[in-house]
Amino acid sequence: MTTTLQTGCCIVGAGPAGMMLGFLLARSGVEVMVLEKHADFLRDFRGDTIHPSTLELMYELGILDEFLKRPHQEARELAGQVGNETVKIGDFTHLPTHCKFLAFMPQWDFLNFLVEQGKRYPGFQVTMQAEATDLLEENGRIVGVSAKTPNGPLKIRSALTIGADGRQSIVRERAGLQVLDLGAPMDVLWISRGPGGPSQSLGHVEAGKVFVMIDREDYWQCGFVIPKGAADEIRKRGIDQFREEVATLAPFLHDRVTELRDWNDVRLLTVKVDRLKQWFRPGLLCIGDAAHAMSPVGGVGINLAIQDAVAAANILATKLATGTLGERDLLAVQRRREFPTRATQRLQIAVQNRVIRRVLSSAQPLTLPWLLKLLGRWPFLRRIPARVIGIGFRAEHVQTPQVSVPRH
Ligand SMILES: Cc1cc2nc3c(=O)[nH]c(=O)nc-3n(C[C@H](O)[C@H](O)[C@H](O)COP(=O)(O)OP(=O)(O)OC[C@H]3O[C@@H](n4cnc5c(N)ncnc54)[C@H](O)[C@@H]3O)c2cc1C
């Protein structure tokens, strides 16, 4: 038998966008139900970068100190390596934020932290193992979702439905929202290996190869960038050959590549860059990856998802609480967030096409490009990439009031 529930805002997807929005709305007195299809957040390789702008939001919410007690690593600068030359390319230490670093924290810890914060407010509910399967529509308006759960089917009726269900969003598909595919020339094979190695995280580039190494203290998270669709061919060549290529690119991993037992230890990220033409329909709004899948260039996907959530809460919370929400408010969210999305994607596509595509198809030894030479020579210039990555375009600030009284 189908159970029917009613809430103020039903959010599909408990990723960074959905969890942050759920928390902020509940904090401002709106009844929220967040649906998550998985039983937990324990999925590896989802992106673990928490940007200075997100940390600033934590500060504004008064929860930064508590957040930083969770295990994390801090990166104050970014470096790139072309052939054997290493250059510093980003310096976060001059950012106008309380935290002048990028934090690496497993996404499940970050999401569990947001759940804990949300649960302090009586209107907050997160339901795990609830997979949205369709939208409820009445007279052209979305009035909720249907979902499947281990306890049977569920219908959740709500004044507003949010699609925060990521790049494979069922919500945007069922709503018939048009997707603009912007294309990407690459995919990424992610691996993680034991400790010890270079003194900092860096991106290594040489003819035909791009390899990203992120220092996670007790292990290395590495991204092997490959031409789009080349994963099958690489798999066909065999795991031994792949191990060898990794060891050649990162000799410090030489004794650890044998830990790559088979292809189950290598995760494929199919890179997608797209965005919705229109992010909403009456009664429905998409945010985060569901509205715009980002390229991994700059590692800004989580940041944009969080910024969307804050903007949506700022614009919609009071309207939802007072029952005055209209289509114009949903348009206001899209207008607010469309510029940062477009600007970031434009930059990512430029890097994908002018740098990554060229490097992947090059057979000649590479020399340090003039831009990297400039960044290497003039330290103050490194503040620019740090600002674009660490804060991004049009940073959001928490404007929602704390109406609901937290439980202690
Ligand atoms: C391998 C990989 C590496 C990445 N690395 C980085 C990085 O280093 N830095 C960075 O900033 N970004 C990175 N990203 C991108 C980043 O993870 C996303 O941009 C970000 O998580 C988007 O957040 P979101 O909340 O919009 O969507 P998601 O994080 O995708 O969350 C969507 C949630 O919705 C749930 N869901 C999906 N469908 C349904 C349904 N029908 N019903 C209920 N729940 C549903 C999913 O289980 C998921 O929990 C990476 C992505 C991948 C795949």
The ligand as a Gaussian input file, in Angstrom:
#p B3LYP/6-31G(d) Opt

LIG

0 1
 C       34.659000      10.708000      -9.289000
 C       34.261000      12.129000      -8.977000
 C       35.213000      12.994000      -8.465000
 C       34.864000      14.308000      -8.194000
 N       35.779000      15.142000      -7.653000
 C       35.410000      16.372000      -7.236000
 C       36.272000      17.196000      -6.493000
 O       37.410000      16.828000      -6.194000
 N       35.830000      18.402000      -6.091000
 C       34.566000      18.821000      -6.382000
 O       34.202000      19.942000      -5.976000
 N       33.724000      18.072000      -7.076000
 C       34.102000      16.845000      -7.486000
 N       33.221000      16.045000      -8.142000
 C       31.898000      16.571000      -8.453000
 C       31.064000      16.620000      -7.205000
 O       31.058000      15.357000      -6.568000
 C       29.664000      17.072000      -7.573000
 O       29.728000      18.244000      -8.364000
 C       28.863000      17.378000      -6.336000
 O       28.827000      16.263000      -5.491000
 C       27.454000      17.780000      -6.752000
 O       26.629000      17.772000      -5.636000
 P       25.081000      17.506000      -5.791000
 O       24.542000      17.527000      -4.413000
 O       24.509000      18.422000      -6.795000
 O       24.966000      16.062000      -6.444000
 P       25.526000      14.648000      -5.938000
 O       26.703000      14.802000      -5.073000
 O       25.641000      13.801000      -7.143000
 O       24.365000      14.095000      -5.017000
 C       23.165000      13.600000      -5.544000
 C       22.564000      12.668000      -4.515000
 O       21.284000      12.285000      -4.986000
 C       21.124000      10.890000      -4.781000
 N       20.127000      10.435000      -5.763000
 C       20.294000      10.289000      -7.086000
 N       19.140000       9.902000      -7.660000
 C       18.237000       9.806000      -6.665000
 C       16.862000       9.444000      -6.627000
 N       16.182000       9.114000      -7.742000
 N       16.222000       9.443000      -5.434000
 C       16.884000       9.777000      -4.293000
 N       18.197000      10.114000      -4.279000
 C       18.855000      10.144000      -5.448000
 C       22.507000      10.321000      -4.993000
 O       22.662000       9.058000      -4.378000
 C       23.369000      11.387000      -4.333000
 O       23.562000      11.147000      -2.956000
 C       33.547000      14.746000      -8.452000
 C       32.601000      13.869000      -8.973000
 C       32.947000      12.566000      -9.229000
 C       31.879000      11.632000      -9.763000

